[in-house]
């Protein structure tokens, strides 16, 4: 079996292959972008990027 290589490098601020979405009790949104960017992005309940 060969090595799996992404077709393009990770790009800051863009999703490549989201794997799941979750919400917390305050309405914040968490999106896992797991295969290429390897991160969890957080947005507030209004959809604004939260650091």
RODRENPA-462017 format. One record per atom (N, C-alpha, C): chain; residue number from 0; residue in three letters; atom name; x, y, z. Coordinates in pm, whole numbers. Layout:
BEGIN
<node chain="A" n="NUM" res="ala" atom="CA" X="X" Y="Y" Z="Z"/>
...
END
This chain:
BEGIN
<node chain="A" n="0" res="unk" atom="N" X="83" Y="-117" Z="0"/>
<node chain="A" n="0" res="unk" atom="CA" X="0" Y="0" Z="0"/>
<node chain="A" n="0" res="unk" atom="C" X="88" Y="124" Z="0"/>
<node chain="A" n="1" res="unk" atom="N" X="58" Y="221" Z="-84"/>
<node chain="A" n="1" res="unk" atom="CA" X="138" Y="342" Z="-96"/>
<node chain="A" n="1" res="unk" atom="C" X="104" Y="445" Z="10"/>
<node chain="A" n="2" res="unk" atom="N" X="182" Y="550" Z="12"/>
<node chain="A" n="2" res="unk" atom="CA" X="161" Y="660" Z="105"/>
<node chain="A" n="2" res="unk" atom="C" X="51" Y="752" Z="51"/>
<node chain="A" n="3" res="unk" atom="N" X="-41" Y="791" Z="138"/>
<node chain="A" n="3" res="unk" atom="CA" X="-147" Y="884" Z="99"/>
<node chain="A" n="3" res="unk" atom="C" X="-92" Y="1027" Z="108"/>
<node chain="A" n="4" res="unk" atom="N" X="-98" Y="1099" Z="0"/>
<node chain="A" n="4" res="unk" atom="CA" X="-49" Y="1236" Z="-2"/>
<node chain="A" n="4" res="unk" atom="C" X="-163" Y="1330" Z="-41"/>
<node chain="A" n="5" res="unk" atom="N" X="-177" Y="1442" Z="29"/>
<node chain="A" n="5" res="unk" atom="CA" X="-282" Y="1536" Z="-9"/>
<node chain="A" n="5" res="unk" atom="C" X="-254" Y="1596" Z="-146"/>
<node chain="A" n="6" res="unk" atom="N" X="-360" Y="1633" Z="-214"/>
<node chain="A" n="6" res="unk" atom="CA" X="-344" Y="1690" Z="-348"/>
<node chain="A" n="6" res="unk" atom="C" X="-293" Y="1833" Z="-343"/>
<node chain="A" n="7" res="unk" atom="N" X="-310" Y="1901" Z="-232"/>
<node chain="A" n="7" res="unk" atom="CA" X="-263" Y="2038" Z="-216"/>
<node chain="A" n="7" res="unk" atom="C" X="-226" Y="2060" Z="-69"/>
<node chain="A" n="8" res="unk" atom="N" X="-136" Y="2154" Z="-40"/>
<node chain="A" n="8" res="unk" atom="CA" X="-96" Y="2178" Z="99"/>
<node chain="A" n="8" res="unk" atom="C" X="-209" Y="2244" Z="179"/>
<node chain="A" n="9" res="unk" atom="N" X="-200" Y="2237" Z="314"/>
<node chain="A" n="9" res="unk" atom="CA" X="-297" Y="2306" Z="398"/>
<node chain="A" n="9" res="unk" atom="C" X="-299" Y="2456" Z="369"/>
<node chain="A" n="10" res="unk" atom="N" X="-415" Y="2517" Z="381"/>
<node chain="A" n="10" res="unk" atom="CA" X="-429" Y="2660" Z="358"/>
<node chain="A" n="10" res="unk" atom="C" X="-498" Y="2721" Z="480"/>
<node chain="A" n="11" res="unk" atom="N" X="-434" Y="2819" Z="542"/>
<node chain="A" n="11" res="unk" atom="CA" X="-490" Y="2886" Z="659"/>
<node chain="A" n="11" res="unk" atom="C" X="-623" Y="2952" Z="623"/>
<node chain="A" n="12" res="unk" atom="N" X="-723" Y="2933" Z="708"/>
<node chain="A" n="12" res="unk" atom="CA" X="-852" Y="2997" Z="688"/>
<node chain="A" n="12" res="unk" atom="C" X="-946" Y="2924" Z="594"/>
<node chain="A" n="13" res="unk" atom="N" X="-905" Y="2807" Z="544"/>
<node chain="A" n="13" res="unk" atom="CA" X="-990" Y="2729" Z="453"/>
<node chain="A" n="13" res="unk" atom="C" X="-999" Y="2586" Z="504"/>
<node chain="A" n="14" res="unk" atom="N" X="-1115" Y="2526" Z="488"/>
<node chain="A" n="14" res="unk" atom="CA" X="-1131" Y="2386" Z="522"/>
<node chain="A" n="14" res="unk" atom="C" X="-1090" Y="2300" Z="404"/>
<node chain="A" n="15" res="unk" atom="N" X="-1028" Y="2187" Z="433"/>
<node chain="A" n="15" res="unk" atom="CA" X="-987" Y="2095" Z="327"/>
<node chain="A" n="15" res="unk" atom="C" X="-1071" Y="1968" Z="327"/>
<node chain="A" n="16" res="unk" atom="N" X="-1085" Y="1904" Z="440"/>
<node chain="A" n="16" res="unk" atom="CA" X="-1166" Y="1783" Z="450"/>
<node chain="A" n="16" res="unk" atom="C" X="-1227" Y="1777" Z="589"/>
<node chain="A" n="17" res="unk" atom="N" X="-1331" Y="1856" Z="615"/>
<node chain="A" n="17" res="unk" atom="CA" X="-1395" Y="1853" Z="747"/>
<node chain="A" n="17" res="unk" atom="C" X="-1447" Y="1713" Z="780"/>
<node chain="A" n="18" res="unk" atom="N" X="-1433" Y="1674" Z="907"/>
<node chain="A" n="18" res="unk" atom="CA" X="-1473" Y="1540" Z="947"/>
<node chain="A" n="18" res="unk" atom="C" X="-1589" Y="1538" Z="1044"/>
<node chain="A" n="19" res="unk" atom="N" X="-1613" Y="1648" Z="1119"/>
<node chain="A" n="19" res="unk" atom="CA" X="-1722" Y="1649" Z="1216"/>
<node chain="A" n="19" res="unk" atom="C" X="-1753" Y="1792" Z="1259"/>
<node chain="A" n="20" res="unk" atom="N" X="-1871" Y="1809" Z="1317"/>
<node chain="A" n="20" res="unk" atom="CA" X="-1915" Y="1938" Z="1370"/>
<node chain="A" n="20" res="unk" atom="C" X="-1975" Y="1914" Z="1507"/>
<node chain="A" n="21" res="unk" atom="N" X="-1948" Y="2003" Z="1602"/>
<node chain="A" n="21" res="unk" atom="CA" X="-2006" Y="1992" Z="1737"/>
<node chain="A" n="21" res="unk" atom="C" X="-2037" Y="2132" Z="1790"/>
<node chain="A" n="22" res="unk" atom="N" X="-2129" Y="2139" Z="1885"/>
<node chain="A" n="22" res="unk" atom="CA" X="-2167" Y="2264" Z="1950"/>
<node chain="A" n="22" res="unk" atom="C" X="-2153" Y="2247" Z="2099"/>
<node chain="A" n="23" res="unk" atom="N" X="-2118" Y="2355" Z="2169"/>
<node chain="A" n="23" res="unk" atom="CA" X="-2115" Y="2349" Z="2315"/>
<node chain="A" n="23" res="unk" atom="C" X="-2239" Y="2417" Z="2372"/>
<node chain="A" n="24" res="unk" atom="N" X="-2250" Y="2421" Z="2504"/>
<node chain="A" n="24" res="unk" atom="CA" X="-2369" Y="2475" Z="2570"/>
<node chain="A" n="24" res="unk" atom="C" X="-2386" Y="2626" Z="2549"/>
<node chain="A" n="25" res="unk" atom="N" X="-2280" Y="2695" Z="2509"/>
<node chain="A" n="25" res="unk" atom="CA" X="-2288" Y="2839" Z="2483"/>
<node chain="A" n="25" res="unk" atom="C" X="-2318" Y="2870" Z="2337"/>
<node chain="A" n="26" res="unk" atom="N" X="-2332" Y="2767" Z="2255"/>
<node chain="A" n="26" res="unk" atom="CA" X="-2363" Y="2786" Z="2114"/>
<node chain="A" n="26" res="unk" atom="C" X="-2242" Y="2797" Z="2024"/>
<node chain="A" n="27" res="unk" atom="N" X="-2120" Y="2784" Z="2079"/>
<node chain="A" n="27" res="unk" atom="CA" X="-2000" Y="2786" Z="1995"/>
<node chain="A" n="27" res="unk" atom="C" X="-1999" Y="2664" Z="1905"/>
<node chain="A" n="28" res="unk" atom="N" X="-1941" Y="2679" Z="1787"/>
<node chain="A" n="28" res="unk" atom="CA" X="-1937" Y="2574" Z="1687"/>
<node chain="A" n="28" res="unk" atom="C" X="-1792" Y="2528" Z="1671"/>
<node chain="A" n="29" res="unk" atom="N" X="-1770" Y="2397" Z="1670"/>
<node chain="A" n="29" res="unk" atom="CA" X="-1637" Y="2339" Z="1652"/>
<node chain="A" n="29" res="unk" atom="C" X="-1641" Y="2250" Z="1528"/>
<node chain="A" n="30" res="unk" atom="N" X="-1548" Y="2274" Z="1436"/>
<node chain="A" n="30" res="unk" atom="CA" X="-1542" Y="2196" Z="1313"/>
<node chain="A" n="30" res="unk" atom="C" X="-1404" Y="2132" Z="1305"/>
<node chain="A" n="31" res="unk" atom="N" X="-1401" Y="1999" Z="1301"/>
<node chain="A" n="31" res="unk" atom="CA" X="-1272" Y="1932" Z="1287"/>
<node chain="A" n="31" res="unk" atom="C" X="-1240" Y="1919" Z="1139"/>
<node chain="A" n="32" res="unk" atom="N" X="-1120" Y="1962" Z="1106"/>
<node chain="A" n="32" res="unk" atom="CA" X="-1070" Y="1959" Z="968"/>
<node chain="A" n="32" res="unk" atom="C" X="-949" Y="1866" Z="971"/>
<node chain="A" n="33" res="unk" atom="N" X="-978" Y="1737" Z="975"/>
<node chain="A" n="33" res="unk" atom="CA" X="-880" Y="1642" Z="1020"/>
<node chain="A" n="33" res="unk" atom="C" X="-779" Y="1584" Z="925"/>
<node chain="A" n="34" res="unk" atom="N" X="-806" Y="1573" Z="796"/>
<node chain="A" n="34" res="unk" atom="CA" X="-716" Y="1496" Z="713"/>
<node chain="A" n="34" res="unk" atom="C" X="-601" Y="1576" Z="653"/>
<node chain="A" n="35" res="unk" atom="N" X="-622" Y="1701" Z="622"/>
<node chain="A" n="35" res="unk" atom="CA" X="-516" Y="1781" Z="559"/>
<node chain="A" n="35" res="unk" atom="C" X="-466" Y="1888" Z="655"/>
<node chain="A" n="36" res="unk" atom="N" X="-556" Y="1971" Z="708"/>
<node chain="A" n="36" res="unk" atom="CA" X="-515" Y="2080" Z="796"/>
<node chain="A" n="36" res="unk" atom="C" X="-488" Y="2035" Z="939"/>
<node chain="A" n="37" res="unk" atom="N" X="-545" Y="1925" Z="982"/>
<node chain="A" n="37" res="unk" atom="CA" X="-525" Y="1868" Z="1116"/>
<node chain="A" n="37" res="unk" atom="C" X="-548" Y="1973" Z="1224"/>
<node chain="A" n="38" res="unk" atom="N" X="-670" Y="2022" Z="1233"/>
<node chain="A" n="38" res="unk" atom="CA" X="-702" Y="2126" Z="1331"/>
<node chain="A" n="38" res="unk" atom="C" X="-849" Y="2118" Z="1368"/>
<node chain="A" n="39" res="unk" atom="N" X="-885" Y="2192" Z="1472"/>
<node chain="A" n="39" res="unk" atom="CA" X="-1025" Y="2214" Z="1508"/>
<node chain="A" n="39" res="unk" atom="C" X="-1047" Y="2365" Z="1504"/>
<node chain="A" n="40" res="unk" atom="N" X="-1142" Y="2408" Z="1421"/>
<node chain="A" n="40" res="unk" atom="CA" X="-1175" Y="2550" Z="1410"/>
<node chain="A" n="40" res="unk" atom="C" X="-1292" Y="2580" Z="1502"/>
<node chain="A" n="41" res="unk" atom="N" X="-1287" Y="2695" Z="1567"/>
<node chain="A" n="41" res="unk" atom="CA" X="-1394" Y="2735" Z="1659"/>
<node chain="A" n="41" res="unk" atom="C" X="-1457" Y="2864" Z="1610"/>
<node chain="A" n="42" res="unk" atom="N" X="-1591" Y="2864" Z="1607"/>
<node chain="A" n="42" res="unk" atom="CA" X="-1669" Y="2981" Z="1571"/>
<node chain="A" n="42" res="unk" atom="C" X="-1765" Y="3011" Z="1684"/>
<node chain="A" n="43" res="unk" atom="N" X="-1796" Y="3140" Z="1705"/>
<node chain="A" n="43" res="unk" atom="CA" X="-1894" Y="3172" Z="1808"/>
<node chain="A" n="43" res="unk" atom="C" X="-2035" Y="3144" Z="1756"/>
<node chain="A" n="44" res="unk" atom="N" X="-2135" Y="3164" Z="1839"/>
<node chain="A" n="44" res="unk" atom="CA" X="-2272" Y="3130" Z="1801"/>
<node chain="A" n="44" res="unk" atom="C" X="-2325" Y="3213" Z="1684"/>
<node chain="A" n="45" res="unk" atom="N" X="-2257" Y="3323" Z="1650"/>
<node chain="A" n="45" res="unk" atom="CA" X="-2295" Y="3405" Z="1537"/>
<node chain="A" n="45" res="unk" atom="C" X="-2222" Y="3365" Z="1409"/>
<node chain="A" n="46" res="unk" atom="N" X="-2134" Y="3267" Z="1418"/>
<node chain="A" n="46" res="unk" atom="CA" X="-2059" Y="3222" Z="1302"/>
<node chain="A" n="46" res="unk" atom="C" X="-1930" Y="3296" Z="1279"/>
<node chain="A" n="47" res="unk" atom="N" X="-1889" Y="3379" Z="1377"/>
<node chain="A" n="47" res="unk" atom="CA" X="-1762" Y="3453" Z="1366"/>
<node chain="A" n="47" res="unk" atom="C" X="-1648" Y="3369" Z="1421"/>
<node chain="A" n="48" res="unk" atom="N" X="-1532" Y="3376" Z="1352"/>
<node chain="A" n="48" res="unk" atom="CA" X="-1412" Y="3303" Z="1395"/>
<node chain="A" n="48" res="unk" atom="C" X="-1378" Y="3339" Z="1538"/>
<node chain="A" n="49" res="unk" atom="N" X="-1356" Y="3239" Z="1621"/>
<node chain="A" n="49" res="unk" atom="CA" X="-1319" Y="3260" Z="1761"/>
<node chain="A" n="49" res="unk" atom="C" X="-1182" Y="3198" Z="1786"/>
<node chain="A" n="50" res="unk" atom="N" X="-1091" Y="3273" Z="1843"/>
<node chain="A" n="50" res="unk" atom="CA" X="-956" Y="3221" Z="1868"/>
<node chain="A" n="50" res="unk" atom="C" X="-950" Y="3142" Z="1994"/>
END
